[in-house]
Amino acid sequence: MGNILRSLQPRQQQQQEEEPLDPHGLAPAAAAIAALTCDLSSFESSSMVPEGLGQHVTSSQKAQINWYKCILEAYRNTTPPRTPAEAAQLVATALNWIPRVDLEAILEFYNFPIPTSEAAFSNQLPTALPDGVQFVLNTLPVNAKCIGDGDGFTAYVAVMDDPRESANVPQKVYEMVTERTQARIRRDYDRADTLRSTIDEAGYKIIIRSGSEILARKYRIRMRGIDAPELKMPYGKESKDALVKLIGGKSTRIYVYEQDQFGRYVGDIYCDSVFIQEQMLKNGHAWYFKNYDSRREFSEWEKKARAACQGLWALNNPEKPWDWRRDERNGRHITTEKMFAKVAWLGALLLGGRYLKKLASFLWEKIVMGGHAD
């Protein structure tokens, strides 16, 4: 942190010659940056946030400590800002996940300008989207428990991180969030829990992120152009585990093309600048879903995985997921247990005998019919 202070001194001296000085002998711009630098230096040594900050923000002191950890890390990993606008952008980028009201309060606390919605966040929408893309989602870290299989998962987008999301939140949801906060202040936790459940049912979720509560919208995602084995299929669990390793606990960027008949958002998934569908195909964790996608590179990635016997291609004649689902709908799947039960049932009928017939009836009802006799 000492390096940051020293790096600012030459610029501050130059600015003093060009701008009116404040009572401390610093130009206003230099004073604003120096104040943040001083607070970060103090935080680095004492883990204490500025004393007056709590009067400007709504979140707890524990949350504020996490904020300054993020800002300090950002300062360490980039060139120190030269202007208040650069400092504001650095802070906004480091804290792009906190409530917007708190972010603006921090910037005002240091007399930094408040960036526009488009400039405030590092994960802003691109100016030119790929053909067919309707919009882009920048998600919070994906919980591994929200990954259902190798081609689908549930993700959450922080409302205040995305101007499009914040503009589309129903007023009723905002009202329930406010009412829940008031209920918690009154320690009416039963009411607060009821409101939280109602918010969940509306497609939103209150998530705790680094000590702060943020409102996020829920999205069910279907990965475009691939089809992974279902969990009950051979290699189904392995495919899911591969996706967990790629995106579990990480933020993703999703280019959404459409919404399917099940309400899922179909899109291309990127994580840490890695194209996830490419990795799933190259490593043999999924099939190319050519009936719904015409990208030649997808076909090539699958062919190379087949040739190398990667992943599911090491299996002997793996079944296509879409064929498996069709047979499942039509009741055509016959497991080893069902086959044994049918053989035993036929044998019991042929051999006769009261006890064998009872056994046959039991096997038919419990195993073949899944516990439900016609």
Sine and cosine of phi, psi and omega as CSV:
sin_phi,cos_phi,sin_psi,cos_psi,sin_omega,cos_omega
0.00,0.00,-0.52,0.85,0.05,-1.00
-0.85,0.52,-0.57,0.82,0.04,-1.00
-0.89,0.45,-0.58,0.81,0.03,-1.00
-0.90,0.43,-0.71,0.71,0.02,-1.00
-0.87,0.49,-0.71,0.71,-0.03,-1.00
-0.92,0.38,-0.58,0.82,-0.04,-1.00
-0.93,0.37,-0.40,0.92,-0.01,-1.00
-0.99,0.14,-0.40,0.92,-0.14,-0.99
-0.86,0.51,-0.74,0.67,0.00,-1.00
-0.86,0.51,-0.66,0.75,0.00,-1.00
-0.92,0.40,-0.62,0.78,0.02,-1.00
-0.89,0.46,-0.66,0.76,0.00,-1.00
-0.90,0.44,-0.63,0.78,0.01,-1.00
-0.92,0.39,-0.65,0.76,-0.03,-1.00
-0.93,0.37,-0.50,0.87,0.01,-1.00
-0.89,0.46,-0.50,0.87,0.00,-1.00
-0.97,0.24,-0.34,0.94,-0.11,-0.99
-0.97,-0.25,-0.42,0.91,-0.09,-1.00
-0.87,-0.49,0.42,-0.91,0.12,-0.99
-0.87,0.49,0.60,-0.80,-0.05,-1.00
-1.00,-0.05,0.52,-0.85,0.10,-1.00
-1.00,0.09,0.02,-1.00,-0.05,-1.00
-0.85,0.52,-0.33,0.94,0.00,-1.00
-1.00,-0.06,0.08,1.00,0.04,-1.00
1.00,0.07,0.23,0.97,0.00,-1.00
-0.91,-0.42,0.56,-0.83,0.14,-0.99
-0.92,0.40,0.51,-0.86,-0.04,-1.00
-0.80,0.59,-0.67,0.74,-0.01,-1.00
-0.90,0.44,-0.72,0.70,-0.01,-1.00
-0.91,0.41,-0.60,0.80,-0.01,-1.00
-0.90,0.44,-0.63,0.78,-0.01,-1.00
-0.90,0.44,-0.72,0.69,0.00,-1.00
-0.92,0.39,-0.66,0.75,-0.01,-1.00
-0.89,0.46,-0.57,0.82,0.01,-1.00
-0.89,0.45,-0.71,0.71,0.03,-1.00
-0.91,0.42,-0.68,0.73,-0.01,-1.00
-0.88,0.48,-0.67,0.74,0.02,-1.00
-0.90,0.44,-0.67,0.74,0.00,-1.00
-0.91,0.41,-0.61,0.79,0.03,-1.00
-0.93,0.38,-0.62,0.79,0.04,-1.00
-0.89,0.45,-0.67,0.74,0.03,-1.00
-0.92,0.40,-0.65,0.76,0.01,-1.00
-0.90,0.43,-0.62,0.79,-0.01,-1.00
-0.87,0.49,-0.57,0.82,-0.05,-1.00
-1.00,-0.05,-0.43,0.90,-0.11,-0.99
-0.84,-0.54,-0.20,0.98,-0.08,-1.00
0.87,0.49,0.46,0.89,0.02,-1.00
-0.95,-0.32,0.72,-0.69,0.05,-1.00
-1.00,0.07,0.29,-0.96,0.00,-1.00
-0.82,0.57,0.66,-0.76,-0.11,-0.99
-0.88,0.48,-0.62,0.79,-0.09,-1.00
-1.00,0.09,-0.09,1.00,-0.09,-1.00
-0.89,0.45,-0.60,0.80,-0.05,-1.00
-0.87,0.50,-0.35,0.94,0.03,-1.00
-0.98,0.21,-0.22,0.98,-0.08,-1.00
-0.95,-0.31,-0.39,0.92,-0.08,-1.00
-0.92,-0.39,0.27,-0.96,-0.04,-1.00
-0.98,-0.18,-0.32,0.95,-0.08,-1.00
-0.99,0.15,0.26,-0.97,-0.09,-1.00
-0.95,0.32,0.23,-0.97,0.02,-1.00
-0.91,0.41,-0.54,0.84,0.06,-1.00
-0.87,0.49,-0.66,0.75,0.04,-1.00
-0.91,0.42,-0.65,0.76,0.00,-1.00
-0.88,0.47,-0.62,0.79,0.03,-1.00
-0.88,0.47,-0.65,0.76,0.04,-1.00
-0.91,0.42,-0.59,0.81,0.04,-1.00
-0.87,0.50,-0.73,0.68,-0.07,-1.00
-0.94,0.34,-0.46,0.89,0.13,-0.99
-0.88,0.47,-0.68,0.73,-0.01,-1.00
-0.93,0.38,-0.67,0.74,0.01,-1.00
-0.91,0.42,-0.67,0.74,0.01,-1.00
-0.88,0.48,-0.68,0.74,0.02,-1.00
-0.89,0.45,-0.63,0.77,0.02,-1.00
-0.91,0.42,-0.64,0.77,0.04,-1.00
-0.89,0.45,-0.61,0.79,-0.03,-1.00
-0.93,0.36,-0.48,0.88,-0.14,-0.99
-0.98,-0.20,0.20,0.98,0.00,-1.00
-0.52,-0.85,0.17,-0.99,0.06,-1.00
-0.94,0.33,0.75,-0.66,0.00,-1.00
-0.82,0.57,0.62,-0.78,-0.04,-1.00
-0.91,0.42,0.55,-0.84,0.01,-1.00
-0.98,-0.20,-0.37,0.93,-0.04,-1.00
-0.75,-0.66,0.34,-0.94,0.08,-1.00
-0.84,0.54,-0.57,0.82,0.01,-1.00
-0.90,0.44,-0.66,0.75,0.03,-1.00
-0.92,0.40,-0.64,0.77,0.03,-1.00
-0.90,0.44,-0.65,0.76,0.02,-1.00
-0.89,0.46,-0.67,0.75,0.00,-1.00
-0.91,0.41,-0.63,0.78,0.01,-1.00
-0.89,0.45,-0.73,0.68,0.00,-1.00
-0.90,0.44,-0.70,0.72,-0.02,-1.00
-0.89,0.46,-0.62,0.79,0.02,-1.00
-0.94,0.34,-0.66,0.75,-0.01,-1.00
-0.92,0.40,-0.50,0.87,-0.09,-1.00
-0.89,-0.45,0.57,0.82,-0.09,-1.00
-0.95,0.33,-0.04,1.00,-0.02,-1.00
-0.97,-0.23,-0.09,1.00,-0.05,-1.00
-1.00,0.02,0.28,-0.96,0.04,-1.00
-0.81,0.58,0.67,-0.74,-0.07,-1.00
-0.86,0.50,-0.57,0.82,-0.02,-1.00
-0.89,0.46,-0.60,0.80,0.03,-1.00
-0.95,0.30,-0.62,0.78,0.02,-1.00
-0.87,0.49,-0.72,0.69,0.01,-1.00
-0.90,0.43,-0.57,0.82,0.01,-1.00
-0.91,0.41,-0.63,0.78,0.03,-1.00
-0.90,0.43,-0.70,0.72,-0.01,-1.00
-0.89,0.45,-0.66,0.75,0.03,-1.00
-0.92,0.40,-0.55,0.84,0.02,-1.00
-0.85,0.52,-0.56,0.83,0.00,-1.00
-0.98,-0.18,0.13,0.99,-0.04,-1.00
0.87,0.49,0.56,0.83,0.09,-1.00
-1.00,0.01,0.52,-0.86,0.08,-1.00
-0.93,0.36,0.51,-0.86,0.02,-1.00
-1.00,0.00,0.88,-0.47,-0.01,-1.00
-0.89,0.45,0.35,-0.94,0.11,-0.99
-0.93,0.37,0.25,-0.97,-0.02,-1.00
-0.84,0.54,-0.62,0.78,-0.05,-1.00
-0.95,0.31,-0.55,0.84,-0.07,-1.00
-1.00,0.01,-0.28,0.96,-0.15,-0.99
-0.95,0.30,-0.42,0.91,-0.12,-0.99
-0.87,-0.50,0.67,-0.75,-0.04,-1.00
-0.95,0.32,-0.36,0.93,-0.06,-1.00
-0.99,-0.17,0.63,0.78,-0.03,-1.00
-0.93,0.38,0.33,-0.94,0.01,-1.00
-0.92,0.38,0.58,-0.82,0.05,-1.00
-0.93,0.36,0.43,-0.90,0.00,-1.00
-0.95,0.30,-0.49,0.87,0.02,-1.00
-0.79,-0.61,0.91,-0.41,-0.02,-1.00
-1.00,0.03,0.49,-0.87,0.11,-0.99
-0.85,0.53,0.44,-0.90,-0.01,-1.00
-0.82,0.57,0.75,-0.66,0.06,-1.00
1.00,-0.02,-0.23,0.97,-0.02,-1.00
-0.97,0.23,0.79,-0.61,0.00,-1.00
-1.00,0.09,-0.66,0.75,0.02,-1.00
-0.25,-0.97,0.13,-0.99,-0.04,-1.00
-0.87,-0.50,0.67,-0.74,0.09,-1.00
-0.94,-0.34,0.75,-0.66,0.14,-0.99
-0.92,-0.39,0.96,-0.27,-0.21,-0.98
-1.00,-0.01,0.33,-0.94,0.23,-0.97
-0.95,0.32,0.24,-0.97,0.04,-1.00
-0.79,0.61,0.72,-0.69,-0.07,-1.00
-0.99,0.17,0.83,-0.55,0.06,-1.00
-0.94,0.33,0.77,-0.64,-0.02,-1.00
-0.84,0.54,-0.50,0.87,0.01,-1.00
-0.94,0.34,-0.27,0.96,0.00,-1.00
-1.00,-0.04,0.10,0.99,0.05,-1.00
-0.99,-0.12,0.94,-0.34,-0.12,-0.99
-0.99,0.16,-0.63,0.78,0.01,-1.00
-0.37,-0.93,-0.35,-0.94,-0.09,-1.00
-0.99,0.13,-0.01,1.00,0.01,-1.00
-0.68,-0.74,0.18,0.98,-0.01,-1.00
-0.50,-0.87,0.52,-0.85,0.02,-1.00
-0.32,-0.95,0.18,-0.98,0.08,-1.00
-0.95,-0.33,0.73,-0.69,-0.03,-1.00
-0.77,-0.63,0.34,-0.94,0.01,-1.00
-0.81,-0.59,0.63,-0.78,0.02,-1.00
-0.89,-0.46,0.82,-0.57,0.02,-1.00
-0.91,0.42,0.81,-0.58,-0.08,-1.00
-0.85,0.52,-0.70,0.72,-0.09,-1.00
-0.98,0.19,-0.10,0.99,0.07,-1.00
-0.99,0.13,-0.27,0.96,-0.15,-0.99
-0.72,-0.69,0.91,-0.40,-0.01,-1.00
-0.83,0.56,-0.57,0.82,0.01,-1.00
-0.91,0.41,-0.65,0.76,0.01,-1.00
-0.92,0.38,-0.73,0.68,-0.06,-1.00
-0.89,0.45,-0.52,0.85,-0.01,-1.00
-0.97,0.24,-0.34,0.94,-0.10,-0.99
-0.96,-0.27,0.04,1.00,0.03,-1.00
-0.93,0.36,0.80,-0.59,0.03,-1.00
-0.85,0.52,0.62,-0.79,-0.01,-1.00
-0.85,0.53,-0.54,0.84,0.00,-1.00
-0.88,0.47,-0.60,0.80,0.01,-1.00
-0.92,0.39,-0.70,0.71,0.05,-1.00
-0.85,0.53,-0.66,0.75,-0.01,-1.00
-0.90,0.43,-0.64,0.77,0.01,-1.00
-0.93,0.37,-0.60,0.80,0.04,-1.00
-0.89,0.45,-0.70,0.71,0.02,-1.00
-0.90,0.44,-0.70,0.72,0.01,-1.00
-0.89,0.45,-0.61,0.79,0.02,-1.00
-0.90,0.43,-0.66,0.75,0.04,-1.00
-0.87,0.50,-0.68,0.73,0.02,-1.00
-0.91,0.40,-0.60,0.80,0.03,-1.00
-0.91,0.42,-0.62,0.78,0.02,-1.00
-0.93,0.37,-0.59,0.81,0.06,-1.00
-0.89,0.45,-0.61,0.79,0.03,-1.00
-0.98,0.20,-0.09,1.00,-0.07,-1.00
0.90,0.43,0.48,0.88,0.10,-0.99
-1.00,-0.02,0.97,0.24,-0.15,-0.99
-0.95,0.31,-0.46,0.89,0.06,-1.00
-0.89,0.45,-0.70,0.71,0.02,-1.00
-0.91,0.41,-0.64,0.76,0.01,-1.00
-0.88,0.47,-0.66,0.75,0.00,-1.00
-0.92,0.38,-0.62,0.78,0.03,-1.00
-0.89,0.46,-0.69,0.73,0.02,-1.00
-0.91,0.42,-0.62,0.79,0.02,-1.00
-0.89,0.46,-0.66,0.75,0.03,-1.00
-0.90,0.44,-0.64,0.77,0.02,-1.00
-0.91,0.41,-0.62,0.78,0.07,-1.00
-0.88,0.47,-0.67,0.74,0.04,-1.00
-0.87,0.50,-0.68,0.73,-0.02,-1.00
-0.90,0.43,-0.44,0.90,0.00,-1.00
-0.99,0.16,0.00,1.00,0.03,-1.00
1.00,-0.08,0.23,0.97,0.03,-1.00
-0.84,-0.55,0.24,-0.97,-0.03,-1.00
-0.51,-0.86,0.64,-0.76,0.10,-0.99
-1.00,-0.04,0.89,-0.45,-0.08,-1.00
-0.90,-0.43,0.66,-0.75,0.06,-1.00
-1.00,-0.01,0.85,-0.53,-0.02,-1.00
-0.79,-0.61,0.93,-0.38,0.01,-1.00
0.79,0.62,0.70,0.72,0.07,-1.00
1.00,0.04,-0.14,0.99,0.00,-1.00
-0.93,-0.36,0.56,-0.83,0.10,-1.00
-1.00,-0.01,0.76,-0.65,0.04,-1.00
-0.78,-0.63,0.49,-0.87,0.04,-1.00
-1.00,-0.03,0.76,-0.66,-0.03,-1.00
-0.74,-0.68,0.51,-0.86,0.05,-1.00
-0.99,-0.14,0.63,-0.78,-0.04,-1.00
-1.00,0.02,0.71,-0.71,0.08,-1.00
-0.75,-0.66,0.77,-0.64,0.16,-0.99
-1.00,-0.04,0.82,-0.57,-0.15,-0.99
-0.93,-0.38,0.71,-0.71,0.15,-0.99
-0.88,-0.47,0.83,-0.56,-0.06,-1.00
-0.96,0.29,0.78,-0.62,-0.12,-0.99
-0.97,0.23,0.72,-0.69,0.17,-0.99
1.00,0.04,-0.04,1.00,0.05,-1.00
-0.75,-0.66,0.34,-0.94,0.05,-1.00
-0.65,-0.76,0.90,-0.43,-0.05,-1.00
-1.00,-0.08,0.42,-0.91,0.07,-1.00
-0.84,0.54,0.64,-0.77,0.10,-1.00
-0.91,0.41,0.38,-0.92,-0.09,-1.00
-0.86,0.51,-0.54,0.84,-0.01,-1.00
-0.98,0.19,-0.17,0.99,-0.02,-1.00
-1.00,0.09,0.36,-0.93,0.18,-0.98
-0.83,0.56,0.73,-0.68,0.01,-1.00
0.97,0.24,0.13,0.99,0.02,-1.00
-0.91,0.41,-0.72,0.70,0.00,-1.00
-0.92,0.39,-0.64,0.77,0.00,-1.00
-0.90,0.45,-0.61,0.79,0.03,-1.00
-0.91,0.42,-0.71,0.71,0.04,-1.00
-0.87,0.49,-0.71,0.71,-0.02,-1.00
-0.87,0.49,-0.57,0.82,0.01,-1.00
-0.91,0.42,-0.65,0.76,0.02,-1.00
-0.93,0.37,-0.61,0.79,0.05,-1.00
-0.85,0.52,-0.67,0.74,0.00,-1.00
-0.91,0.42,-0.52,0.85,-0.05,-1.00
-0.98,0.20,-0.64,0.77,-0.13,-0.99
-0.81,-0.59,-0.16,0.99,-0.04,-1.00
-0.87,0.50,0.81,-0.59,0.00,-1.00
0.97,0.23,0.17,0.99,-0.05,-1.00
-0.83,-0.55,0.43,-0.90,0.10,-0.99
-0.98,0.20,0.54,-0.84,0.01,-1.00
-0.81,-0.58,0.36,-0.93,0.09,-1.00
-0.88,-0.48,0.85,-0.53,-0.14,-0.99
-0.86,-0.50,0.85,-0.53,0.10,-1.00
-1.00,-0.04,0.96,-0.28,-0.12,-0.99
-1.00,0.02,0.79,-0.61,0.00,-1.00
-0.98,-0.20,-0.58,0.81,-0.07,-1.00
-0.26,-0.96,0.08,-1.00,0.12,-0.99
-0.88,-0.47,0.77,-0.64,-0.09,-1.00
-1.00,0.06,-0.05,-1.00,-0.11,-0.99
-0.93,0.36,-0.23,0.97,0.02,-1.00
-0.99,-0.15,0.12,0.99,0.02,-1.00
0.99,0.11,0.13,0.99,0.00,-1.00
-1.00,0.06,0.52,-0.86,0.04,-1.00
-1.00,-0.04,0.86,-0.52,-0.11,-0.99
-1.00,-0.10,0.81,-0.58,-0.06,-1.00
-0.30,-0.95,0.09,-1.00,0.09,-1.00
-1.00,-0.03,0.69,-0.72,-0.13,-0.99
-0.93,-0.37,0.76,-0.65,0.09,-1.00
-0.83,-0.56,0.63,-0.78,0.03,-1.00
-0.56,-0.83,0.82,-0.57,-0.06,-1.00
0.80,0.60,0.65,0.76,0.01,-1.00
0.91,0.42,0.28,0.96,0.02,-1.00
-0.97,-0.25,0.74,-0.67,0.06,-1.00
-0.99,0.17,0.94,-0.34,-0.18,-0.98
-0.92,0.39,-0.67,0.74,0.02,-1.00
-0.86,0.51,-0.61,0.79,0.03,-1.00
-0.87,0.50,-0.71,0.70,-0.01,-1.00
-0.91,0.41,-0.63,0.78,-0.01,-1.00
-0.91,0.41,-0.61,0.79,0.01,-1.00
-0.97,0.25,-0.71,0.70,-0.04,-1.00
-0.88,0.47,-0.52,0.86,-0.04,-1.00
-0.99,-0.13,0.15,0.99,0.10,-1.00
0.95,0.31,0.49,0.87,-0.01,-1.00
-1.00,-0.10,-0.07,1.00,-0.04,-1.00
-0.37,-0.93,0.30,-0.95,0.09,-1.00
-1.00,-0.05,0.44,-0.90,0.18,-0.98
-0.98,0.21,0.84,-0.54,-0.06,-1.00
-1.00,-0.01,0.95,0.30,-0.18,-0.98
-0.92,0.38,-0.35,0.94,0.03,-1.00
-0.92,0.38,-0.34,0.94,-0.05,-1.00
-0.85,-0.52,0.14,0.99,-0.05,-1.00
-0.41,-0.91,0.68,-0.73,-0.08,-1.00
-0.91,-0.42,0.30,0.95,-0.04,-1.00
-0.96,0.27,0.85,-0.53,-0.08,-1.00
-0.90,0.43,-0.57,0.82,-0.04,-1.00
-0.89,0.45,-0.51,0.86,0.03,-1.00
-0.89,0.45,-0.68,0.74,0.03,-1.00
-0.89,0.45,-0.66,0.75,0.00,-1.00
-0.91,0.41,-0.65,0.76,0.00,-1.00
-0.89,0.45,-0.63,0.78,0.02,-1.00
-0.93,0.37,-0.67,0.75,-0.01,-1.00
-0.87,0.49,-0.66,0.76,0.00,-1.00
-0.92,0.40,-0.63,0.78,0.04,-1.00
-0.91,0.40,-0.64,0.77,0.06,-1.00
-0.87,0.49,-0.74,0.68,-0.04,-1.00
-0.88,0.47,-0.55,0.84,-0.03,-1.00
-1.00,-0.01,0.04,1.00,-0.04,-1.00
0.81,0.59,0.67,0.74,-0.01,-1.00
-0.99,0.14,0.63,-0.78,0.13,-0.99
0.83,0.56,-0.83,-0.56,-0.05,-1.00
-0.91,0.41,-0.32,0.95,-0.01,-1.00
-0.97,0.24,-0.08,1.00,0.14,-0.99
-0.99,0.17,-0.23,0.97,0.04,-1.00
-0.97,0.25,0.39,-0.92,0.04,-1.00
-0.99,0.11,0.95,-0.32,0.04,-1.00
0.81,0.59,0.90,0.44,-0.01,-1.00
-0.89,0.46,0.61,-0.79,-0.03,-1.00
-0.99,0.14,0.62,-0.78,0.02,-1.00
-0.94,0.34,0.69,-0.72,-0.03,-1.00
-0.86,0.51,-0.62,0.79,-0.03,-1.00
-0.93,0.36,-0.52,0.85,0.09,-1.00
-0.94,0.35,-0.64,0.77,0.00,-1.00
-0.89,0.46,-0.70,0.72,0.00,-1.00
-0.91,0.42,-0.60,0.80,0.03,-1.00
-0.90,0.44,-0.72,0.70,0.01,-1.00
-0.92,0.40,-0.56,0.83,0.03,-1.00
-0.91,0.41,-0.66,0.75,0.03,-1.00
-0.90,0.43,-0.59,0.81,-0.05,-1.00
-1.00,0.00,0.06,1.00,0.03,-1.00
0.93,0.37,0.52,0.85,-0.08,-1.00
-1.00,-0.07,-0.16,0.99,-0.05,-1.00
-0.96,0.27,0.77,-0.64,0.01,-1.00
-0.86,-0.51,0.95,-0.32,0.02,-1.00
-0.98,0.19,0.16,-0.99,0.03,-1.00
-0.86,0.51,-0.65,0.76,-0.01,-1.00
-0.90,0.44,-0.68,0.73,0.00,-1.00
-0.91,0.41,-0.64,0.77,0.02,-1.00
-0.89,0.46,-0.69,0.72,0.03,-1.00
-0.88,0.48,-0.68,0.73,-0.03,-1.00
-0.89,0.45,-0.65,0.76,-0.01,-1.00
-0.91,0.41,-0.66,0.75,0.03,-1.00
-0.89,0.45,-0.70,0.71,0.01,-1.00
-0.90,0.44,-0.63,0.78,0.00,-1.00
-0.90,0.44,-0.72,0.69,0.02,-1.00
-0.90,0.44,-0.65,0.76,0.01,-1.00
-0.90,0.44,-0.65,0.76,0.00,-1.00
-0.91,0.42,-0.65,0.76,0.02,-1.00
-0.90,0.43,-0.64,0.77,-0.02,-1.00
-0.94,0.34,-0.64,0.77,-0.05,-1.00
-0.98,0.22,-0.43,0.90,0.02,-1.00
0.98,0.22,-0.12,-0.99,0.01,-1.00
0.99,-0.15,0.67,-0.74,-0.08,-1.00
-0.88,0.48,-0.73,0.69,-0.07,-1.00
-0.93,0.36,-0.62,0.78,0.02,-1.00
-0.91,0.41,-0.60,0.80,0.03,-1.00
-0.92,0.38,-0.59,0.80,0.07,-1.00
-0.90,0.43,-0.66,0.75,0.04,-1.00
-0.89,0.46,-0.66,0.75,0.00,-1.00
-0.88,0.47,-0.69,0.73,0.01,-1.00
-0.89,0.45,-0.65,0.76,0.00,-1.00
-0.89,0.45,-0.73,0.68,-0.02,-1.00
-0.89,0.47,-0.66,0.75,-0.03,-1.00
-0.90,0.43,-0.69,0.72,-0.07,-1.00
-0.96,0.29,-0.71,0.71,-0.15,-0.99
-0.99,0.12,-0.53,0.84,-0.10,-0.99
-0.96,-0.29,-0.79,0.61,-0.07,-1.00
-0.94,0.34,-0.70,0.72,-0.05,-1.00
-1.00,-0.06,0.05,1.00,0.05,-1.00
0.92,0.38,0.47,0.88,0.05,-1.00
1.00,-0.07,-0.02,1.00,-0.04,-1.00
-0.79,-0.61,0.96,-0.26,0.03,-1.00
-0.99,0.17,0.54,-0.84,0.04,-1.00
-0.92,0.38,0.00,0.00,0.00,0.00
